[in-house]
Amino acid sequence: MPKKQDQRDKLIGMIHRMVEILRYDNTYAFDLLKNATLNKRAVIELDGYRLSLKSSQKRQGELVVDIKKARAGDEISFSTDSLTLKQIMAGAITLDYAVVMNKLYVKAPFYDLLNIYRLTITLLAEGPLNKHLRKLWREFELDWRENGAPRPIMPLEQQKPANAYLLEKIPETVLLSKTPF
C-alpha cells in the first residue's frame, strides 16, 4: 500500500499536468480555468486527500497554480471520491446527477460555478479526443483503483443517456439550435 504522502504527491502532479495540457492543447478550456481560478484559493478533497490550490499570474501573464496539503480547519470547496469521478468520466453518470445525489460537493460563487461547469463539460468532451488527456485519465484509473474493473472513456456521442425521456420532451428546433459559445 503506497504511503499517503506518495499518493498526495501523485495527485498534485496530475493536477499540474492537467493545467499544462490545457495551457498548450486547448486555449478555450485554459481560459475557462483562468476565469474560474485566477487569484482565488480552493480546497479540494479526493478520497480523503485534502489539497489547497491557489492560482496567481506572473508578470508575463503566465498562470501559476500552487498546490499544497490543506490545513485541518480549511473549508472545502470541492469534494468527491475517485469512483464518482471515474463514473462521470466514463459517462455512467452525469455531473448534475453526481451533485444532486451528494456524490460531488462544490461550493463557489455562481460565476465561478458556471466556469467550472463549462470547463468540466469541455474536458469530458475533449478527453477521449486528446491523447495527453487520455494518458492522464488512464494514469488516474490505474493509480486510484476501486473495486471493480476500470470503465473505458467513451466520446459523448457514444454514451447512452440515462435520462433519455427528458431529451425526448425537448422540441427538435431547440435541439438543433446553435449556442453562441
Summary of the structure (lengths in Angstrom):
residues: 181
radius of gyration: 17.1
end to end distance: 45.2
largest distance: 54.3
contacts: 443
relative contact order: 0.13
helix: 50%
strand: 16%
